[in-house]
Amino acid sequence: MIDRLSIEVIGHINSCFTEKFGTPRQSGLVPSAAARLRLCDPFNRREMVRGLEEFSHLWIHFVFHQAMEDGWKSTVRPPRLGGSRRIGVWATRSPHRPNFMGLSVVKLEGIEFDHGVELLLTGVDLLDGTPVLDIKPYLPSSDRIEDASAGWAAPELEALEVAYRPEAADFCSAYETKTGVPLRQLISEVLRQDPRPPSQREKKEMYGMRLYDINVRWQASGASCLVRSCEKIG
Amino acid sequence: MIDRLSIEVIGHINSCFTEKFGTPRQSGLVPSAAARLRLCDPFNRREMVRGLEEFSHLWIHFVFHQAMEDGWKSTVRPPRLGGSRRIGVWATRSPHRPNFMGLSVVKLEGIEFDHGVELLLTGVDLLDGTPVLDIKPYLPSSDRIEDASAGWAAPELEALEVAYRPEAADFCSAYETKTGVPLRQLISEVLRQDPRPPSQREKKEMYGMRLYDINVRWQASGASCLVRSCEKIG
């Protein structure tokens, strides 16, 4: 009986989420979240993705590389439950799991062949630098379960309302003009999900959050938040 | 940058599919297909599955252990396309993929604690002895993609009609009475999917297929097949 395997990393993610804070808790929550999956040699031969462009969505198997240092836990407190209830790790999608393996369904926007094989993805919840272990097409006939019940994960958090100071809004417009990145849309989608840890949701604090090479400063109060400034890092 | 990982097997599958021939090509196609996932120490602590019983469906990450010997392929010919078109391995769910990692969504029927932790599953496409790497709850809010397009996997095969010789039908009834296993239902669901390799679909041959400890002999002709006999092995 096999009890251990050596797995090769087949590629790495370049993503807008350059730090953990602000990274969505599931895929699909932030449709504007873009990433590029660069396949490594020898897994980047052109014929290996033949036919992939016919699919709208893909599964990405990846490694929660930033969770490995802390090790895995038997139970965790999911943020969606306000951090109060302890759930077995097998009943969650927590990064702090044995083998640290993650699974996300993402939208495939395109495939580029200028530098090996690169997949353009949106709707990601993947940190920049994430190692990837496998890619699979999303098959609606088997993967879309109409009558699945969601267990403890059923209650949705209420979305935050997002407002911008004029200077922050201007920065976003200029950035979008220059780079093509819909920064304001991205910030709004991320903040709507309320990235704060549950323990801090009652507080009225200032937060810094990094997206691409931008530091976004924002403040939350009740069910709304205000983007105060955006600043290029470095 | 990480380029290789050591992954631990967290459990093994005991399933009705005791050989590769007849094992469904995706999960959910054979609702009566039952399996037991036995978690290994130290991944079988009772608290690790707390809350899992609230979910109807789970993702099982597993290893295509029988494909490892043959190695991976850059392109494969999916049976659903009649075996004629070559598709890149990343655009398929083929076992012959780098890292040999599989992903199936299965129904959770129950959890037993008599011998460590065991999950009772149905709708599986998992071979007996399959090593398991991870378990995750199916989250409808992120995993059920309403507008996903299926690419080359869209055309469904036509279901075979299944008939039984009286002796075979009698065997199934007796087996069900004795063991509680709905053998006839299981055989019918498996054969409806036409387990034959595409190259053999024109032929009128006799096949043997093993389910649990039973050898099932059947014959196909056009769009129907006949179960000729069932026999206990050994």
Interface residues (C-beta under 8 A of the other chain):
Chain A: M1 I2 D3 R4 L5 S6 I7 E8 V9 I10 H12 Q26 S27 G28 L29 C40 F43 R45 E47 M48 V49 R50 G51 L52 E54 F55 S56 H57 W59 H61 V63 H65 S74 T75 R85 R86 I87 G88 V89 W90 A91 T92 R93 R97 P98 N99 M101 L103 S104 V105 G129 P131 L133 D134 I135 K136 P137 Y138 L139 P140 S141 S142 D143 R144 I145 E146 D147 A148 S149 A150 G151 W152 A153 E156
Chain B: M1 I2 D3 R4 L5 S6 I7 E8 V9 I10 H12 Q26 S27 G28 L29 C40 F43 R45 E47 M48 V49 R50 G51 L52 E54 F55 S56 H57 W59 H61 V63 H65 S74 T75 R85 R86 I87 G88 V89 W90 A91 T92 R93 R97 P98 N99 M101 L103 V105 G129 P131 L133 D134 I135 K136 P137 Y138 L139 P140 S141 S142 D143 R144 I145 E146 D147 A148 S149 A150 G151 W152 A153 E156
